[in-house]
Amino acid sequence: EVQLVESGGGLVQAGGSLRLSCHASGFSFDDYAISWFRQAPGKEREGVSCLSTGDGRTYYADSVKGRFTISVDIAKNTVYLQMSSLKLEGTTVYYCAAISDSYCYTLTADEYEYWGQGTQVTVSS
């Protein structure tokens, strides 16, 4: 059974940093690309970043480029999202998701097959 479990969310001040973790089980990282999405109340789910396990390439939405870093620890079956210079955006739920392709070809939420339960991030002033 494929499972994705996020952790690391919490309350942080604007300008601060936070690292999210996504622990995966039930599948091999070699066969899946892993992405992070976020969703604020009343808004659509937005693709934030993707890691291609096939070639190690990373992709970022323009809104987070230069501030967020996606990485993987294969031994721990965990993908991380290091977030820095966080903006005052209120409360957002971050999700990790997996798609059965080694390469990131999309950040469209509907195309992802597996999702974690989400972890909440609140950025305050």
Backbone bond lengths (Angstrom), bond angles and torsions (degrees), N, CA, C in turn:
res aa  C-N    CA-C-N  psi(-1)  N-CA   C-N-CA  omega(-1)  CA-C   N-CA-C  phi
1 E - - - 1.459 - - 1.533 109.58 -
2 V 1.311 115.92 128.36 1.459 120.84 178.81 1.525 109.27 -77.48
3 Q 1.309 115.21 129.70 1.460 120.23 176.67 1.519 110.08 -136.24
4 L 1.316 115.74 139.64 1.456 123.05 174.20 1.522 106.89 -126.36
5 V 1.318 115.61 127.94 1.463 119.65 -177.89 1.521 108.98 -128.39
6 E 1.327 115.58 115.90 1.459 121.02 178.88 1.520 110.85 -89.24
7 S 1.319 114.87 153.19 1.465 121.09 173.39 1.516 108.10 -155.90
8 G 1.317 115.18 169.71 1.453 120.22 175.43 1.517 115.38 104.26
9 G 1.315 117.13 -5.44 1.452 119.35 178.77 1.520 111.33 -69.03
10 G 1.323 115.33 168.89 1.453 119.81 178.84 1.505 111.26 164.70
11 L 1.304 114.65 -162.94 1.464 122.65 -179.13 1.521 109.09 -100.84
12 V 1.321 116.07 130.59 1.451 120.58 -179.24 1.522 108.30 -143.37
13 Q 1.315 115.60 150.30 1.463 119.52 178.43 1.521 110.58 -80.65
14 A 1.293 115.48 152.51 1.461 120.45 175.92 1.526 109.41 -55.97
15 G 1.324 115.20 136.17 1.453 120.43 -177.01 1.517 113.49 91.94
16 G 1.314 116.63 -11.17 1.455 121.35 -178.23 1.511 112.99 -85.69
17 S 1.337 114.14 -173.05 1.464 121.13 -176.68 1.515 110.71 -128.99
18 L 1.328 113.65 157.31 1.455 120.44 178.41 1.510 107.15 -155.71
19 R 1.325 117.12 145.29 1.453 120.57 176.33 1.521 110.05 -118.35
20 L 1.293 115.31 122.58 1.461 121.56 176.76 1.519 109.80 -97.10
21 S 1.321 115.22 148.21 1.465 121.32 177.76 1.514 109.71 -122.69
22 C 1.315 114.51 147.44 1.465 121.44 176.27 1.531 107.15 -132.74
23 H 1.321 115.28 105.71 1.459 119.25 179.05 1.522 109.14 -92.23
24 A 1.312 114.93 128.53 1.461 121.19 -176.84 1.525 110.96 -111.38
25 S 1.301 115.08 145.01 1.464 120.42 174.87 1.515 108.79 -146.23
26 G 1.327 114.81 156.83 1.456 119.91 176.13 1.513 114.95 89.37
27 F 1.323 117.58 1.31 1.460 119.35 176.35 1.519 109.16 -156.11
28 S 1.325 115.03 165.69 1.455 120.59 179.86 1.518 110.32 -95.18
29 F 1.322 116.29 133.17 1.458 120.63 178.18 1.521 111.47 -58.37
30 D 1.331 116.83 -25.65 1.457 119.84 -177.76 1.523 111.84 -62.72
31 D 1.309 117.20 -24.38 1.460 121.00 -173.15 1.521 113.95 -102.25
32 Y 1.327 117.07 -3.85 1.449 119.80 -174.21 1.525 111.42 -132.75
33 A 1.307 115.48 143.66 1.462 121.12 167.09 1.529 107.32 -92.26
34 I 1.298 115.39 142.77 1.463 121.01 -177.51 1.523 109.34 -116.12
35 S 1.303 115.81 132.90 1.462 120.49 -179.37 1.517 110.98 -129.00
36 W 1.312 114.19 159.49 1.457 122.29 171.16 1.518 108.23 -111.83
37 F 1.317 114.40 137.14 1.459 122.13 174.77 1.517 107.90 -125.40
38 R 1.318 115.77 164.49 1.461 119.76 173.75 1.521 109.01 -143.10
39 Q 1.312 113.24 153.79 1.462 118.78 -179.22 1.516 109.53 -145.02
40 A 1.311 114.75 120.57 1.456 121.46 175.05 1.526 108.60 -92.08
41 P 1.319 117.24 156.32 1.470 120.05 -179.97 1.519 112.15 -54.61
42 G 1.311 116.72 128.83 1.453 121.23 177.60 1.514 114.96 79.52
43 K 1.316 116.87 3.26 1.461 119.46 -178.72 1.524 110.47 -118.79
44 E 1.325 114.70 163.07 1.461 119.72 177.76 1.533 110.84 -74.55
45 R 1.323 113.85 155.96 1.455 118.73 176.65 1.520 108.92 -69.11
46 E 1.326 115.81 132.46 1.467 122.26 -173.77 1.521 110.21 -115.80
47 G 1.319 116.40 131.36 1.456 120.36 175.29 1.518 109.95 -73.51
48 V 1.317 116.50 130.86 1.460 122.26 -175.20 1.527 111.50 -106.19
49 S 1.328 116.02 -48.21 1.458 119.48 -174.71 1.514 109.83 -160.31
50 C 1.334 115.21 154.07 1.460 120.41 -179.58 1.525 109.28 -140.17
51 L 1.319 114.96 145.97 1.456 121.60 176.80 1.518 108.62 -120.97
52 S 1.325 115.23 120.65 1.463 120.47 176.09 1.515 108.39 -85.27
53 T 1.310 116.71 111.95 1.456 119.09 179.38 1.524 111.18 -71.92
54 G 1.335 116.42 -19.34 1.458 119.67 -179.26 1.516 112.94 -67.46
55 D 1.332 116.52 -39.24 1.460 118.76 -176.84 1.520 112.96 -132.82
56 G 1.323 116.31 3.92 1.456 120.09 176.94 1.522 114.13 78.00
57 R 1.318 117.53 3.29 1.465 119.15 -179.09 1.520 110.82 -70.71
58 T 1.311 113.59 151.59 1.458 119.73 179.07 1.520 110.14 -123.61
59 Y 1.306 115.53 150.80 1.455 121.97 -178.67 1.529 108.79 -134.49
60 Y 1.322 115.03 145.01 1.451 120.26 -178.05 1.514 110.79 -136.12
61 A 1.322 114.66 144.69 1.455 119.19 170.51 1.522 108.22 -67.68
62 D 1.322 116.58 149.49 1.463 120.47 -179.52 1.527 111.74 -56.92
63 S 1.321 116.28 -31.55 1.465 120.47 -175.90 1.525 112.79 -67.99
64 V 1.330 117.81 -18.54 1.462 119.99 -177.14 1.530 112.75 -121.13
65 K 1.310 116.77 -4.44 1.459 120.84 -176.37 1.525 110.55 -58.24
66 G 1.319 115.55 130.84 1.457 120.51 -179.33 1.513 113.71 90.29
67 R 1.329 116.53 -13.02 1.472 120.23 -178.92 1.528 112.12 -115.48
68 F 1.315 117.54 -30.07 1.458 121.95 -177.68 1.523 109.47 -111.09
69 T 1.344 115.54 148.04 1.457 121.59 176.81 1.513 109.40 -135.08
70 I 1.326 116.12 127.04 1.455 121.79 176.23 1.519 108.81 -100.27
71 S 1.327 116.04 139.66 1.458 120.12 -179.61 1.522 109.24 -150.54
72 V 1.320 115.72 170.41 1.460 120.15 -177.86 1.513 110.60 -138.96
73 D 1.315 115.31 143.11 1.461 122.74 170.44 1.528 105.53 -116.30
74 I 1.330 115.22 99.87 1.469 120.04 -175.64 1.524 111.29 -60.19
75 A 1.317 116.40 -40.27 1.470 120.46 -177.39 1.522 111.66 -61.78
76 K 1.325 115.87 -29.79 1.468 120.28 -178.66 1.524 112.10 -100.38
77 N 1.322 116.92 0.70 1.467 120.61 -177.29 1.533 111.56 52.62
78 T 1.297 114.88 42.35 1.469 119.69 -173.44 1.526 110.84 -132.12
79 V 1.303 114.71 134.74 1.463 122.36 173.28 1.524 107.66 -108.42
80 Y 1.305 115.68 139.06 1.458 121.10 -177.78 1.524 110.69 -115.46
81 L 1.305 114.88 154.74 1.455 121.31 169.96 1.524 106.71 -130.51
82 Q 1.316 115.10 105.65 1.462 120.84 176.58 1.517 107.62 -87.06
83 M 1.313 115.95 121.46 1.457 121.25 -177.20 1.524 109.26 -115.09
84 S 1.307 116.33 126.58 1.456 121.64 -179.93 1.517 109.42 -127.57
85 S 1.321 114.79 164.46 1.472 120.95 179.80 1.528 110.42 48.63
86 L 1.319 114.46 49.28 1.460 119.08 -176.80 1.522 110.69 -65.23
87 K 1.303 114.96 139.10 1.456 120.90 -177.12 1.528 110.25 -93.77
88 L 1.326 113.60 155.89 1.457 120.06 -179.90 1.527 108.35 -72.46
89 E 1.314 115.32 91.32 1.471 120.23 -174.69 1.516 112.77 -124.07
90 G 1.320 117.46 9.04 1.454 119.58 179.49 1.516 111.73 75.29
91 T 1.312 116.39 -142.86 1.454 122.10 -175.28 1.520 111.11 -101.49
92 T 1.309 115.03 129.66 1.456 122.24 179.76 1.530 107.87 -136.20
93 V 1.309 116.33 141.94 1.458 120.57 174.80 1.526 108.44 -99.94
94 Y 1.320 115.48 127.23 1.452 121.75 178.89 1.536 109.25 -101.74
95 Y 1.313 114.78 133.99 1.457 122.11 179.47 1.524 110.44 -122.61
96 C 1.318 116.45 144.22 1.455 117.92 166.51 1.524 107.52 -104.36
97 A 1.317 114.58 152.68 1.453 120.43 -175.36 1.521 109.68 -147.16
98 A 1.314 115.69 154.86 1.458 121.06 -178.60 1.521 110.33 -126.37
99 I 1.321 114.91 142.38 1.458 122.03 177.03 1.516 107.68 -127.50
100 S 1.325 117.14 138.37 1.461 121.14 -173.71 1.520 111.59 -78.75
101 D 1.309 114.23 69.24 1.460 123.22 174.80 1.520 105.75 -157.29
102 S 1.292 117.24 138.32 1.467 119.48 -177.66 1.512 113.23 -72.87
103 Y 1.333 115.90 -11.14 1.455 120.58 -174.45 1.525 110.42 -120.55
104 C 1.316 114.73 144.22 1.457 120.87 178.40 1.517 108.80 -78.76
105 Y 1.299 117.46 103.34 1.453 119.18 177.26 1.516 112.09 -111.15
106 T 1.316 116.06 -4.02 1.450 118.74 -179.72 1.517 111.00 -156.75
107 L 1.320 115.52 148.95 1.468 122.50 168.51 1.531 108.56 -120.39
108 T 1.317 114.34 31.88 1.460 119.78 175.76 1.523 108.73 -91.07
109 A 1.300 115.86 119.03 1.466 121.12 -172.20 1.526 112.93 -55.59
110 D 1.315 117.08 -39.40 1.466 120.72 -174.91 1.525 112.84 -62.15
111 E 1.305 116.80 -20.67 1.467 119.59 -175.71 1.529 112.40 -89.56
112 Y 1.323 117.15 -4.37 1.457 119.76 -179.28 1.523 110.53 -90.13
113 E 1.330 114.59 139.49 1.461 119.64 -171.26 1.525 113.34 -92.46
114 Y 1.306 116.89 -33.69 1.460 119.90 -174.61 1.517 110.05 -125.14
115 W 1.326 114.51 140.69 1.460 121.08 -176.36 1.522 110.75 -135.35
116 G 1.321 114.53 147.59 1.446 119.49 169.50 1.517 110.44 -84.79
117 Q 1.295 115.62 -179.83 1.463 120.50 -176.59 1.534 112.28 -84.10
118 G 1.321 116.44 -14.07 1.458 120.90 178.24 1.521 112.51 96.81
119 T 1.305 114.49 153.73 1.461 121.04 174.86 1.527 107.41 -135.95
120 Q 1.314 116.24 134.82 1.459 121.11 -171.53 1.524 111.35 -89.06
121 V 1.324 114.34 134.43 1.465 121.66 176.74 1.521 108.14 -121.85
122 T 1.321 115.59 127.35 1.449 120.91 177.16 1.513 108.71 -119.74
123 V 1.325 115.54 121.39 1.460 121.37 177.95 1.514 108.06 -106.50
124 S 1.320 115.41 119.93 1.454 120.34 -176.37 1.521 110.98 -118.76
125 S 1.310 114.59 167.69 1.479 119.26 179.81 1.521 110.94 -85.37
